[in-house]
Amino acid sequence: MVRLPHTSEVVARGKRLGVLLRNARGARSIAEVAASAAVSPETLRKIETGRLVTPSFATVAAVAGALGLSLDDLAAQWNAGGAENAAGAERGAA
């Protein structure tokens, strides 16, 4: 089965999710959050950096739970594009 490439919209949504999760992680380490969510640190790293733009629902739910995020709130921010503003602020601060 051949996998079609992701559209630019899917990639943008995945990157927004990554920024939201990275911001929510704060000072906690990737290893700490990943262990709490029962996912590999590499999986969490890929989500946060936008390299894994379509993580499974179970993975997103586990990471959100480990971060104390409500899935409803996360989805609202993700769909509203709130992370784009956060990403812009991070780039400006860098």
C-alpha positions as a Markdown table, in Angstrom:
| # | Residue | x | y | z |
|---|---|---|---|---|
| 1 | Met | 0.0 | 0.0 | 0.0 |
| 2 | Val | 1.4 | 3.4 | -1.0 |
| 3 | Arg | 1.0 | 6.2 | 1.5 |
| 4 | Leu | 0.1 | 9.5 | 0.0 |
| 5 | Pro | 2.1 | 12.5 | 1.2 |
| 6 | His | 0.5 | 14.7 | 3.8 |
| 7 | Thr | -1.1 | 17.9 | 2.6 |
| 8 | Ser | 0.3 | 21.2 | 3.8 |
| 9 | Glu | -2.8 | 21.6 | 6.0 |
| 10 | Val | -2.2 | 18.3 | 7.7 |
| 11 | Val | 1.5 | 19.2 | 8.3 |
| 12 | Ala | 0.5 | 22.6 | 9.7 |
| 13 | Arg | -2.0 | 21.1 | 12.1 |
| 14 | Gly | 0.6 | 18.6 | 13.2 |
| 15 | Lys | 3.1 | 21.3 | 13.9 |
| 16 | Arg | 0.5 | 23.3 | 15.8 |
| 17 | Leu | -0.2 | 20.2 | 18.0 |
| 18 | Gly | 3.6 | 19.9 | 18.6 |
| 19 | Val | 4.0 | 23.5 | 19.7 |
| 20 | Leu | 1.0 | 23.2 | 22.0 |
| 21 | Leu | 2.4 | 20.1 | 23.7 |
| 22 | Arg | 5.9 | 21.5 | 23.9 |
| 23 | Asn | 4.6 | 24.7 | 25.5 |
| 24 | Ala | 2.5 | 22.6 | 28.0 |
| 25 | Arg | 5.6 | 20.5 | 28.9 |
| 26 | Gly | 7.4 | 23.6 | 30.2 |
| 27 | Ala | 10.5 | 22.8 | 32.1 |
| 28 | Arg | 9.7 | 19.1 | 32.4 |
| 29 | Ser | 12.0 | 16.8 | 30.4 |
| 30 | Ile | 10.9 | 14.9 | 27.4 |
| 31 | Ala | 11.9 | 11.7 | 29.2 |
| 32 | Glu | 9.8 | 12.5 | 32.3 |
| 33 | Val | 6.7 | 13.3 | 30.2 |
| 34 | Ala | 7.2 | 10.4 | 27.9 |
| 35 | Ala | 7.6 | 7.9 | 30.8 |
| 36 | Ser | 4.4 | 9.3 | 32.4 |
| 37 | Ala | 2.5 | 9.0 | 29.2 |
| 38 | Ala | 4.0 | 5.5 | 28.4 |
| 39 | Val | 5.3 | 6.6 | 25.0 |
| 40 | Ser | 8.9 | 6.7 | 23.9 |
| 41 | Pro | 10.9 | 9.9 | 24.3 |
| 42 | Glu | 11.6 | 9.8 | 20.5 |
| 43 | Thr | 7.8 | 9.7 | 19.7 |
| 44 | Leu | 7.2 | 12.7 | 21.9 |
| 45 | Arg | 10.2 | 14.5 | 20.4 |
| 46 | Lys | 8.9 | 13.8 | 16.9 |
| 47 | Ile | 5.4 | 15.1 | 17.8 |
| 48 | Glu | 6.8 | 18.3 | 19.4 |
| 49 | Thr | 9.1 | 19.0 | 16.4 |
| 50 | Gly | 6.4 | 18.4 | 13.8 |
| 51 | Arg | 8.1 | 15.3 | 12.3 |
| 52 | Leu | 5.2 | 13.1 | 13.4 |
| 53 | Val | 2.2 | 15.1 | 12.2 |
| 54 | Thr | -0.5 | 12.4 | 12.6 |
| 55 | Pro | 0.1 | 10.7 | 15.9 |
| 56 | Ser | -2.5 | 8.3 | 17.1 |
| 57 | Phe | -5.4 | 9.4 | 19.3 |
| 58 | Ala | -4.2 | 7.2 | 22.1 |
| 59 | Thr | -0.7 | 8.8 | 22.0 |
| 60 | Val | -2.2 | 12.3 | 22.0 |
| 61 | Ala | -4.5 | 11.4 | 24.9 |
| 62 | Ala | -1.7 | 9.8 | 26.9 |
| 63 | Val | 0.6 | 12.8 | 26.5 |
| 64 | Ala | -2.2 | 15.3 | 27.2 |
| 65 | Gly | -3.0 | 13.3 | 30.4 |
| 66 | Ala | 0.6 | 13.3 | 31.4 |
| 67 | Leu | 0.7 | 17.1 | 31.0 |
| 68 | Gly | -2.6 | 17.6 | 32.8 |
| 69 | Leu | -4.3 | 18.9 | 29.7 |
| 70 | Ser | -8.0 | 18.4 | 28.9 |
| 71 | Leu | -8.5 | 16.9 | 25.5 |
| 72 | Asp | -11.4 | 19.4 | 24.9 |
| 73 | Asp | -9.1 | 22.4 | 25.7 |
| 74 | Leu | -6.3 | 20.9 | 23.6 |
| 75 | Ala | -8.5 | 20.3 | 20.7 |
| 76 | Ala | -10.0 | 23.8 | 20.9 |
| 77 | Gln | -6.5 | 25.4 | 20.9 |
| 78 | Trp | -5.3 | 23.1 | 18.2 |
| 79 | Asn | -8.3 | 23.8 | 15.9 |
| 80 | Ala | -8.2 | 27.5 | 16.6 |
| 81 | Gly | -4.6 | 27.7 | 15.5 |
| 82 | Gly | -3.6 | 29.2 | 18.8 |
| 83 | Ala | -0.2 | 27.5 | 18.6 |
| 84 | Glu | 0.7 | 29.5 | 15.5 |
| 85 | Asn | 0.7 | 32.6 | 17.7 |
| 86 | Ala | 2.8 | 30.7 | 20.3 |
| 87 | Ala | 5.2 | 29.5 | 17.6 |
| 88 | Gly | 5.6 | 33.0 | 16.3 |
| 89 | Ala | 6.3 | 34.3 | 19.8 |
| 90 | Glu | 8.9 | 31.6 | 20.4 |
| 91 | Arg | 10.7 | 32.4 | 17.1 |
| 92 | Gly | 10.7 | 36.1 | 18.1 |
| 93 | Ala | 12.2 | 35.2 | 21.5 |
| 94 | Ala | 14.9 | 33.0 | 20.0 |
